[in-house]
Amino acid sequence: MTVTQPTYSSFIKTISPVLSNSMFNKIIRNDEVDVIKKRVSKYLSYDKELELRTYHDFFEHLYSSMLKNYRSEFIYKNEIVNKILLGKHSLNTATVLNEFRIGKSIADLVMLNGTSVVYEIKTEYDSPERLLSQINEYRKSFLNVVIVTHHSVADKYKSFLSENGLSNIGLLVLTRRNTLTTIVVPIEDSSHLDVTYMFKCLRKNEYSHLIKKYFNYLPDVPNTKLFRECLELAKKINEKDFHNFMFTYLKKRTVKEKNVVSSHKVPTFLKHISICSNFKKEDFEKLNLFLNKNL
């Protein structure tokens, strides 16, 4: 019986989970990283001519291979962080929220800079099946929505936007040269904002502070009823004003070590993970020690 060698893209897909928040958090916690060692071994056995000395070399080469052969959601998120958040903006002026729940949907990334932007990633392996309902929910909390996809399927999503009358929705593509290019510019739209949706984006301490500041009091009710009572008060606030309040609170959810994340001390393949995991200084020291270990 002949065993068929998997295609390189399918092979890379099996290795790719080592580039994830959970895996790097295991490294921080000094958990067993046997799975990384096994996949490194598998990676090197696939191409015996590779000369990789350290774990840094391995992850860097894997990321490059993923960019060319298996562009997962992680790749898009990391490219957005590197090229838009850190390339055009700054962690001093912008905040990124990962996997952010809005209604029944979860936005891939939300970026807060001068305005609020939801980035919804649709890789070559995805379909636009749920996209309309996702967009409808995102617009109830944020002013801009941008679909991010690969250049090879850009026309499909451009047609989707046109057919559904979504002229305000942006389209961003990852090009052959791995740059991010805007195909359709998003148009800021506040007409769909919904206070209930925006209120549910906030944590208890955030909405409590907002309500007390705006109305000069906080409902004197048991904790089990506080959410409902605060929501009823929030509904009395104009949608645009509430968006501005929500924006202010969400923007404060920033990373601890802005200077470290922004520096060359953190490799490009680790930028998104560093922000989402909000590593401390000692965490970066542990990561650095691990990445410099010999394979």
Buried (B, 14 or more C-beta within 10 A) or exposed (E): EEEEEEEBEEBBBEBBBBBBBEBBBBBBEEEEBEEBEEBBEEBBEBEEEEEBEBBBBBBBBBBEBBBEBBBBBBBBBBBBBBBBBBEEBEBEEBBBBBEBEBBEBEBBBBBBBEEBBBBBBBBEEBEBEEBEEBBBBBBBBBBBBBBBBBBEBBEEBBEBBEEBEBEBBBBBBBEEEEEBEEBBEBEEBEEBBBBEBBBBBBEEEBBBBBBBEBBEEBBEEEEEEBBEBBBEBBEEBEBEEBBEBBBEBBBEBBBEBEEBBBEEBBBBBBBBBBBBBEBBEEBBEBBEEBBEEEB
